[in-house]
Amino acid sequence: MKAIRSQNDLAINGAAPAFAEPLHVGKPNVANRDEFMRYAGDILDRGFLTNNGPLVRELEAAIADYHAVKHCVAMCNGTIALEIAIRALGLKGEVIVPSFTFIATAHALHWQEIVPVFADIDPESHLLDPDAVRAMITPKTTGIIAVHLWGRTSATGELMALAREFGLKLIFDAAHAFGCSYQGEKIGRFGECEVLSFHATKFFNTFEGGAVLTNNDELAEAMRLMRNFGFAGMDKVIHPGTNGKMSEISAAMGLANLISLEDLISHNKRNHEIYQEELSDLDGINLLPYDDKESNNYQYIVLLVEDGFPLSRDELIKTLHAENILARRYFWPGCHKMKPYSELYPHAGLLLSVTEDVADKVMVLPTGMSVKEEHIRLIASVIRVCSRTS
């Protein structure tokens, strides 16, 4: 690494990049390699690779205990987990979702011939706005999927009250929220269920994987049937289903990472604090804060590039990429501007002004176990140089 001292030192002007190797957003955390290899050896010795194996059951029990819920139903990935939860709850017609989310939230509905109705978000939290949800409810609405974004939990109480008022099913897409809390209680117990993602880019990963957390016994049982083709014993199918099972090797990765979970969280928190220290005095750069009264995973370093900064968000990203700092736009341009939704609902953006504004300003910076203090200070120095661009 080299220090950035002036505008002329920027790689975009022909100098060497600040980082010799790319620094990624979402680089996988591998917290305990030796423990993973021990689990992998046990899997091979047993010859039990999938089909609700002992490591999957152990991981489910550990996650349920960590989140203080009755049931954790592990799945092959978060998208399948969301699709199975939607089907198990019998959703149909229209379901209200934010557009400011990963496309899988909308696809999980569209894939099952359910209409995703996009509601706007709160400009401060970037989370689904309950008032916007209320405005989108019609006689065809059967449910709401709220998204816990950046590790910050949704307006959970208001949304639960809204769901009760209109007789709607409420699911939380909690892909960003492993270990996070709402009013002091870990996520997992709210709404009908909450859906986790353990994709490689998540702070807690199982290579690929996901799970549904719930206190609903009947729902958990239905989802366990559905993830295994509806089998309830040898040659006995009692429910429509698919192949949503988590493999033993994925569970091994999850168990190994659970051992070091608090170290991962502490490292992410320290990274966020250093970014805050370095960037807090820059005009036009706002680092999204976390609520330290709640449990957080500090997984994302979220910046809003505002009008007071001399470069646009996309110009800043271009400059950072030249330095091998692979910052990313999230969740640009919004689901409603992606196919098929941009063609199916071409005027959806008329009711999504906050979503479009936030999507044009947000960027995410690298963090995780591979990102150290010296990396952050160098990233900040690049942004600081850009702040002096005339």
Secondary structure, DSSP 8 states (H G I E B T S, - for coil): -----SGGGSGGGTS--S-SS-EETT------HHHHHHHHHHHHHHT--SSS-HHHHHHHHHHHHHHT-SEEEEES-HHHHHHHHHHHTT--SEEEEESSS-THHHHHHHTTT-EEEEE-B-TTT-SB-HHHHHHH--TTEEEEEEE-BTTB---HHHHHHHHHHHT-EEEEE-TT-TT-EETTEETTSSSSEEEEE--TTSSS--SS-EEEEES-HHHHHHHHHHTBTTBSSTT-B-S---B----HHHHHHHHHHHHTHHHHHHHHHHHHHHHHHHHTT-TTEEE----TTS------EEEEE-TTSSS-HHHHHHHHHHTTEE-EESSTT-GGGSTTHHHHSTTGGGG-HHHHHHHTTEEEE--STT--HHHHHHHHHHHHHHHT--
